[in-house]
């Protein structure tokens, strides 16, 4: 087991959504896909406080609509049911009926009210769900043979090449509070949210309003700072469940240990976001853009997202071409007012642009740096004290191959 510790925070790279007390998860193949697992669940022993953030795409998929309406009833859920291979998006009234049917059928299996079940889907857009297969799967999915958090993580994947997960433990009031997370996402990634699903569980006792506030703030710093291809999806969702089984007194923003919990949540979401960026369709590199010295955090984020979203920057990194002009150009169209003669741009440890002019560097050294699996670009705006980090990946021939034949 790999673990890293930072004062009261321990990061467990081999743990996930069943790390916190009171959760189980599983997955199975029900027949939506040809062979791979395609139906999964998370269940809490007791109803959990829930907070969610969702895609801003105007074509929200049916399960997102159903889930948001259910959560609004009392801000609690006890279970999540996910299918992959079919997004149930742009499917009209029948899609809404199918999402509600999934919710009701799984609630019946658990013998809980239907509004305590969240449903979501991911996959091909515009096709009706094969409800006969899904209903049969729901009847069987709670069998012990399917209970395994790894199976859940596998069941939510589409073009992903690997599962993505992390666990964190923090100390609050002397008690161990656990936070676990898993996500899927590889293409159509450009949040304000993307084709990205994220599921976070915790055994903390926490007030809904404060959990939602923390999730929105952390999402803006993490999931909303990644891009793969500039496309946002119809199905993006991040849900956090907090079942309170750790036994701490209720956490709010006024609690002295609030910063510790929030830092733990940030670590989980940032880790998952970076894993999504690295697993971009066809990607060979994780690219990090650090923007410093901005006059506001929003300005820093805008510059970072402009750079990481640039196809020209992404292809240059794939080709190990230290073409700093593409980086500067992206800064210029970011919409942020910058002073070119005060800026500095670096590719890793190598300054390539400063004070409005190219810097002297050894091309072969920068090309060698760009061959690494992780690449960092640093921009110093020298206009203020705010900073932000964005993550993405290179753009390769394989991205085109994957998406040219996605439905075939």
Secondary structure as GFF3:
##gff-version 3
##sequence-region A 1 408
A	DSSP	beta_strand	3	6	.	.	.	ID=ss1
A	DSSP	beta_strand	9	12	.	.	.	ID=ss2
A	DSSP	beta_strand	23	28	.	.	.	ID=ss3
A	DSSP	beta_strand	39	54	.	.	.	ID=ss4
A	DSSP	alpha_helix	62	74	.	.	.	ID=ss5
A	DSSP	beta_strand	76	86	.	.	.	ID=ss6
A	DSSP	alpha_helix	92	110	.	.	.	ID=ss7
A	DSSP	three_ten_helix	114	116	.	.	.	ID=ss8
A	DSSP	beta_strand	117	124	.	.	.	ID=ss9
A	DSSP	alpha_helix	131	140	.	.	.	ID=ss10
A	DSSP	three_ten_helix	144	146	.	.	.	ID=ss11
A	DSSP	alpha_helix	149	155	.	.	.	ID=ss12
A	DSSP	beta_strand	164	172	.	.	.	ID=ss13
A	DSSP	beta_strand	175	184	.	.	.	ID=ss14
A	DSSP	beta_strand	197	202	.	.	.	ID=ss15
A	DSSP	alpha_helix	208	221	.	.	.	ID=ss16
A	DSSP	three_ten_helix	223	225	.	.	.	ID=ss17
A	DSSP	beta_strand	237	242	.	.	.	ID=ss18
A	DSSP	alpha_helix	258	278	.	.	.	ID=ss19
A	DSSP	beta_strand	286	294	.	.	.	ID=ss20
A	DSSP	alpha_helix	297	309	.	.	.	ID=ss21
A	DSSP	alpha_helix	311	318	.	.	.	ID=ss22
A	DSSP	alpha_helix	324	332	.	.	.	ID=ss23
A	DSSP	three_ten_helix	340	342	.	.	.	ID=ss24
A	DSSP	beta_strand	344	347	.	.	.	ID=ss25
A	DSSP	beta_strand	350	354	.	.	.	ID=ss26
A	DSSP	beta_strand	357	358	.	.	.	ID=ss27
A	DSSP	alpha_helix	363	370	.	.	.	ID=ss28
A	DSSP	beta_strand	374	380	.	.	.	ID=ss29
A	DSSP	beta_strand	386	393	.	.	.	ID=ss30
A	DSSP	alpha_helix	397	404	.	.	.	ID=ss31
###
